[in-house]
C-alpha cells in the first residue's frame, strides 16, 4: 500500500486497500510532525532509561545492603524498610543460615509443620542471634542451637548431624572418606 491508502481488514480477513482522503499539507508540515514525534519518542526513551537505571541501582542496593524489607498487603499495601543490626555474619551464623536454607529448600511441608513461613524464618533469626558471640571452638553450642531450631519443625526425619557423625555416615554411604563439614538431612 502507498501513503494514499488505509488498510482495512474485511470479514474474510483479506486486506483491502481503501482510499484515504487527506487534507492538503506541505512538506514542512510533515517535517515538523516527524520532528515532534521523534522528540516525544526520545523523551520517553530517556525517561525509560532513567527509570531502568534507578531500578537497577535500588536492586543492587537491596542485594548488597544490610536491610530488612517487609511488604504488608493487609488491609492496604505498605512497605517498611529497616536497617539490619549486623553488617556481616560470623562463620557460625553463616553455618546456621546455610542449614536453615538447606532445610527450607527440601522440607516437604510448605507450612513448616504449622509454623508458617514467618514462624520458620523467626526460628532462623533466633538461632543466628544465639550463635552471634560464639567462636570457632564452640561447635557444641552451634550444634545445640541448630538442633533447637530444627526441633521446632517437630519432624523425626529432619535432624542435624555434627561433623564427625556426618563424615562417618558419608564415608560409610560412599565407601570411602568424606570431606569436612556438617549436614542437615531430611529423611
N, C-alpha and C positions, 0 to 999 in steps of 0.2 A: 504493500500500500504506500501511497505517497502522502505528503502533508495535507493534500486536499481531501482525504478520505478519513472517515471514522469507522473503525472496525466494530461490528456488532455480531454477536452470536445469536443465530436463529434457533428455532426449536429442534432442528435436526443437528445441532452442534456444528453446522458448517459456517465458515467465516464468510460473511457477505459484506463487501465494501459499500458504504453509503456516502453520498456526497456531503461535504462539510462546507457550509456557507459561512465564512468568517467575515468579520468587518475588515475593511481595508486597513492595512497598517504599514508602517515603514520599517526599513531595515534597522534604523536607530531604536525603534520600539523593541525589536527582537533582541538587540544587543543589550539594551537596558534591562529587559526582563531576564535574559541569561545571566547578566552580571549580578542582578539582585538574587536570583536563585542560587548561584554559586556562592554568594556571600552568606546566605542563610545556611547552606549546607556546610560551609567552612566553619561557621559559628557553632553549629550543632556538633560538628566533629570535634572542635576544641573543647566544648563542654563535656562530651563523652570521654575524651582523653583525660580531662581533669578529674572527672568522677572515677574513672578507672584507676588513675594514679592514687587518688585519695583512698579508694577501697583497698588497693594493694598495700599502701602504707599502713592502714589500720589492721589489715590481716597480718602483716609482718609484725606489727607491734603486739598483737594478741598472742602470736606464736612465741615471741621472744620475751615478753614481759611477765613478771610475776603478778598476774591479776586473776581475780575470780569474776566470772560473768554469770549472772543469773537472769534468766528470762522467765517472767511470770505472765501467763495469759489469762488468769482469772482475777477479777471479773474484767479488767481492762489490761491491755498489753503494757507491761512495764519491764524495763531493763535496768538492772543495777550492776555497777562495776565497782569493785573494791580492790585495793592493793593488798596483795598477799603478804603475810608476815615474813616468810622465809624467802630469801633470794636464791638459794640453792639447796638441794637436798644433800644430806650426808650419804655416805655409801650405804649405811644400814637403812636409812629412809628410802633410798632408791631401790634397795632389795625388797623392802616391804611393798613398795609401789609396783614392782615387777611381779611379785607373787599375786598381788591383788588383780593386776591386769590379766595375768595368765588364767586365773580362776574366772574372772569376769568373761573372758573370751570363750571359755569352754563350759561354763556352768549350764546345765540342762534346763533350769527353770528361770524364765525371764523375770519372775517376781522375786528371785533370790530367796526362796522359801518364805515369802511373806514380808521380807524386809523392804522390798521395793528398791528401785534404783537409788533413790536418795538415801535410804537407810543403809544400803550396802556401801555407798560412797562415804557415808559418815563413819562406818567401821574402818575404812581405809584411812580416813583423816585422823581418827583416834589412834590407830596403830602407828601411823607416821609420827604423830606427836609423841607417842610413848617411847619411841626409839631415838628421839632427837638428840638426847645427851649421851648416847651410847657410843662406844669406841669399837675398834677392830677386834678386841678381845672379848666382846660381850655377846658372843654367838648364842649363849643360853638364854639371855634376856630377849634377844631378837626372835629366837625360835618360839619362846613362850608368848610373845606379843602376836606373832603370826598365827600360832595355834588358837589364841583367844579370838582373833579376828575371824578365822575360818569356822570356829565353833558357833558363831552367830548364824551360820547357814544351816546348822542342825542337820548336816548330811553326813552319814557314816562313810561315804566313799570319797569325800573331799578331805584331804589331810596333807599336812606338811611333814616332809622328811628332812631331818638335819643332814648336813653334808655327808657325814660318814655313812649313814644308812642309805642315802640316795646313791652314793658312789658304789656301795656294796650291791644294792639292788640292780643298778645299771650294769655293773660288771657281771653279775650273775645272768642277767637277761641277755646280754650281748656276748657272753662267753669270753670276756677279756676285762681289761681295766677301763675305767671311765675317766672323763675329765672332771676337774674340780668343780664344785658348785652345789647348790641346794635345789630342791624342787618341790613344787606343789603338784599334787596329782588328783585327778578326778577319775575314779574307777568306774 
